[in-house]
């Protein structure tokens, strides 16, 4: 079962309220996404830690309902 883009965005936004989240459905199948998350809460964390924060927001759905996600993370530019 696929995850709708708006649900994916909501899950991330709920876990990271300060985040700007952009979700693009790459194939139109709800299973392959490009996601960009920019959040102040990422500041001072490694890229791996930032990605872990996003994956934690997905509550184990990555690899199950969500097959592929190209993830980019970062902090807001000053």
C-alpha positions as CSV (number, residue, x, y, z in Angstrom):
1,X,0.0,0.0,0.0
2,X,1.4,3.4,-1.0
3,X,1.6,6.5,1.1
4,X,-0.1,9.7,-0.3
5,X,2.3,12.7,-0.6
6,X,0.2,14.8,1.8
7,X,0.4,12.1,4.5
8,X,4.1,11.7,4.1
9,X,4.5,15.5,4.4
10,X,2.2,15.6,7.5
11,X,4.2,12.8,9.2
12,X,7.4,14.7,8.8
13,X,5.8,18.1,9.7
14,X,4.3,16.6,12.9
15,X,7.7,15.2,14.1
16,X,9.7,18.3,13.0
17,X,7.3,21.3,13.4
18,X,9.9,23.8,12.4
19,X,10.6,22.1,9.1
20,X,9.8,23.2,5.6
21,X,8.9,20.0,3.7
22,X,8.7,19.5,0.0
23,X,7.5,16.2,-1.4
24,X,7.6,15.2,-5.1
25,X,6.0,12.0,-6.3
26,X,8.5,10.8,-8.8
27,X,6.4,8.1,-10.6
28,X,2.9,9.0,-9.7
29,X,2.5,5.8,-7.8
30,X,2.8,7.1,-4.2
31,X,5.8,4.8,-3.6
32,X,8.8,6.7,-5.0
33,X,9.4,10.2,-3.7
34,X,12.0,13.0,-3.7
35,X,11.7,14.8,-0.3
36,X,13.5,17.9,0.9
37,X,13.4,18.9,4.5
38,X,14.9,22.1,5.8
39,X,14.7,22.6,9.6
40,X,16.5,24.7,12.2
41,X,16.4,21.6,14.5
42,X,18.9,20.0,12.1
43,X,21.5,22.7,13.0
44,X,24.7,21.2,14.5
45,X,23.7,17.6,13.5
46,X,25.4,15.5,10.9
47,X,23.7,14.7,7.7
48,X,23.2,11.1,8.9
49,X,21.6,12.4,12.1
50,X,19.3,14.6,10.1
51,X,18.2,11.7,7.9
52,X,17.6,9.6,11.0
53,X,15.3,12.2,12.3
54,X,13.3,12.1,9.1
55,X,13.2,8.3,9.0
56,X,12.1,8.3,12.7
57,X,9.2,10.5,11.7
58,X,8.0,7.9,9.2
59,X,7.5,5.4,12.1
60,X,8.9,2.3,10.3
61,X,6.9,2.8,7.1
62,X,10.1,3.3,5.0
63,X,10.8,0.0,3.2
64,X,7.3,-1.1,3.8
65,X,4.6,1.1,2.3
66,X,7.2,3.5,1.1
67,X,9.6,1.8,-1.3
68,X,12.0,4.6,-2.3
69,X,12.7,8.1,-1.1
70,X,15.5,10.4,-2.3
71,X,16.0,12.5,0.8
72,X,17.8,15.9,1.0
73,X,18.1,17.7,4.4
74,X,19.6,21.0,5.5
75,X,19.3,24.0,7.8
76,X,17.8,27.3,6.8
77,X,20.2,29.8,5.2
78,X,20.8,32.9,7.2
